[in-house]
Amino acid sequence: MKENTKLPEKVEDSAALKNAVADVMRNENSSAVQMPASIKAKCPDCDVVLEVPSDTAKGEIISCPGCGLELEVKEVRRDKVDLQEMTLEGEDWGE
C-alpha cells in the first residue's frame, strides 16, 4: 500500500473505509498498463487490415474477412499480432 493513503481511524466508520479502499484501487489501477481492445494486423495474402481482439491467444485461428483465408496467431504482443497462413498437415496413411 502506498504511504500517502490515509485510512480511517476507526474500523466502525465503514463509509470512510470504503472510500479509502476505493482510492487505493483507483491509484493502483491507474498505473497499470492498459491493453487496447483490439490490435491491427494485416492479412499476409490480401493485405486487408484485421482488428484482432487483444485477448486473442497464440495458436488461435481467425478468418480474414477479405479473402477468407484461415490465419493462425503466431505471436501476440502489446502493439502487434503475427499471423501466418494456416497449414494443414496431411494424414500419412502409409502409402
PyMOL commands that set and color helices and strands:
alter all, ss='L'
color gray80, all
select helices_A, chain A and resi 14-30
alter helices_A, ss='H'
color red, helices_A
select strands_A, chain A and resi 38-42+49-53+61-63+70-76+81-85
alter strands_A, ss='S'
color yellow, strands_A
deselect
rebuild
show_as cartoon
